[in-house]
Amino acid sequence: MRKHLLPILFLIAAGAIWWASISSTLRNPVADNNNPVVVVSGYVPYTLTKQLAGDTVNVIMLLPPGAEPHAFEPTPGSLVSMKYADAFIYLSDELEPWAKDLAQSAGEKTRILPLTKALPAAEDPHVWMNPQQAQLMAYQIGALLAKIAPQNRSVTDANYFKLADELDQLDQDFKTALANCQSREVVHIGHLAFKNLTDTYGLTLTALAGTSHEGEHSAQKLAELIQKIQAKHISTIFTEDMLSPRLAQTVAQETDTLILPLYPIEHISKDDFNQNITYSTLMRRNLDSLVRGLQCKA
């Protein structure tokens, strides 16, 4: 019994030290602000929460920049932060099973919000790739913030209306820019993360893997994809910004195609995180790549 007790005590102590360090940073960036603490799983809830709340809440993102969201394993510090959080926001049980498990360790007063639960079911669970769905997610976050910090309701409401206008304009810009394209075939050397985007704007998607990168190294799927590219004379393929470029480079060499990046937004690079790049900015990068790769005309 004693042999097993020491590792457990070590994890508890490590988690407490982690929380103390991050809590002091969050609660006292300049002066003690006593703001509510909102823990989020990854970058989608992080960027939307930050745009809505500004500096009125302290937001902790569990998924480190550059990490793969589907296979992430929470640290002991994550368990400790859940006990102190006023709210925990994550995407879905399907995409983040680790977040679903983590929610069970939340404190009694921690409000839990799985963002996609209230949205229509879809073949591709990356529903935020449709700006109108992202707006519904932002609305849910705003409603939650109003409950945990009612004193900041005027700030949150004003930021929501501003964000809603931004997302409406984004949606309209996608419709306009993708209305007249030489090709409507999006060939993605990555996982099924962009079907909601392509379905929304009348494009056709072929992805090499499923919703969480399973099967991406299947030789048969790869051969079939290369045959399709060659048969349809596709000039551009797309890959995710944070995937290893080797597989896309192999396909490009076989098919003499251009490679352009797409951003699933569920994770983010360290540089983009440090620059506070928003959802809309990343989606506009996607739009730029699609317009260029599909040879769209204004």
Disulfide bonds with the S-S distance in Angstrom:
Cys181-Cys296 1.98
